[in-house]
Amino acid sequence: MIVAWTTTEKREDAERLARGAVEARLAACAQIDGPLTSFYHHAGKLEQAEEFRVWFKCLPANASALSAWVHARHPYRTPQWIEVNAEAVSEKYLSWAMANSTPGPFPTSKTP
């Protein structure tokens, strides 16, 4: 299983990405944290922003399609996108995720 995440400025954007990825069955599950406070450099100065983090749980076969789908719909020009392999996943949860994910072909248009 892959766990991937991104952040958005608005809860509505986080909800749209989470719901859309699960509806498209690119992710078996999506969860939203926040608000959280982010610190980063942008245009040569230190910035602080309130953001919402969206966690996605997906099958390895869906990871690249999920990444492309999120990037095509994300409001940021350079969105945070991080994927990690889950080292251990319970058998029942993995079975549930497999039953609730559809391997390709996946939508590629920008319409949510």
PyMOL commands that set and color helices and strands:
alter all, ss='L'
color gray80, all
select helices_A, chain A and resi 11-23+60-73+91-99
alter helices_A, ss='H'
color red, helices_A
select strands_A, chain A and resi 2-8+29-42+45-58+82-85
alter strands_A, ss='S'
color yellow, strands_A
deselect
rebuild
show_as cartoon
